[in-house]
Amino acid sequence: MTTSSTTGGAPTGADAPLLTARGVQRKFGGLVAVDVEEFHVRRGTITALIGPNGAGKSTFFNLLTGFDRADAGSWQLDGRTVTGLPAYRLAQQGMVRTFQLTRSLADLTLEENVLLAARGQRGERLAGALFGRASWRRQEADNTERARELLARFGLERMAAEPAGVLSGGQRKLLEMARALMCEPRLLLLDEPMAGVNPRLVETLLDHIRQVRADGTTILFVEHDMDVVAGISDDVVCMAFGTVLATGSPEQVMRDPEVIDAYLGSDEPDDDAATAAGTERRA
């Protein structure tokens, strides 16, 4: 997936992948759900992870983000091993995810939901709360300003004081992205961000994703809508039966015979189907 200058055969510095995974396996009894030999996400890009239902995409996502534990393998974020770290530790390292089914706290306001994701809050530590009151109050003011800026960015500022439970499904997607960005991620993982979103809001979400990348955040997302994938992705990885079938540009992956056979299908009828159809018409 990576095409760059190398030193000693491996990309270095700004050319090195932000995320690298090797030999990642997850088994459930006798079923091998994930068996990924190698996986890269280039820094500064939008990478789509595609494949049929049951391909292992969600399980792989959960492994990388600390919501499940791998049976084998390792992965590195910006050259630092993060294998097996819990989700909160990964977030501290700069890897943050969203969910297909959004997880807002319905009784908290939108502003409170976003503030929950602020990093390194001094007032949460006993010593800081008791002896660093001025410091944590300044930080709290800065965090509140940042949360309000993010809500405004996603068009939710007028609802900042409303409970998150009043939001529509699409608005909850926007809130979850705002909360994820409050963590200041280096790598943002989006699990089917367009699922359940009306077509008009899809374009808004796509614009936000492009802007997040333009601001310097690398993005990896799971998606089934191939128009979305083709329109926004720099790189595409296709999985099937727990393994990686193909990686490359959207055009390369969508032309790959294995990807077509396992996932995309063909617009052309095969010879047997055409023969059967002709026989039926003659009958």
C-alpha angles and dihedrals in degrees: 000000000000120000110181145114113288141200116214090353096302129095113251138197116348090357094059118101114260091220125031126176127182134184095355113174135174123180131188105198106304093343118100102211097174129022107161115168097187136357131174136184114197114224116252094022141107110236123189122208110205138170143120123297109283093027092124097252097129093043091050090048090051092050094051093047099046099254093113134023124241123228091215142357139057139242135197133206112209090340095310118114111242098166113150097001114147118250096259092053091049089051088053088052091052104263111121131169141195127209135237088231103047119236107207119153100247099203095049122081121253090253092051091049091056094043090057089071097055111124128235099006105190095201091065090069118078095228092047093048093049103038107019101052096138091048097051092043090057090047091048090052091049091049092050091051090049092048091052091049090053093048089051090049090058095042095251101110095108089058096046093116095043122099113259089235091077094062125108119238092262093048090052088056089054092047091051091052090049090051092048091052090051085071089060093229125199090200120032117194116199119194108210094322092183097051112123093001121131116245094251092055092046090071090049091051092048091052090051092050091051090050092049089055091046088054089059105266119130114224133208116181140175114225140163099191103094093194088060091046094049093045100050111021129099092187134018129202118194120202129191131168089004096301135096110257100180144352131193142083118337090256094050095048095045090053094048109116093218092052091048091049096045101037122355101045124205131277089214118082114236119244095257092051092047092049092049091049092050092049091051092050092050090050 
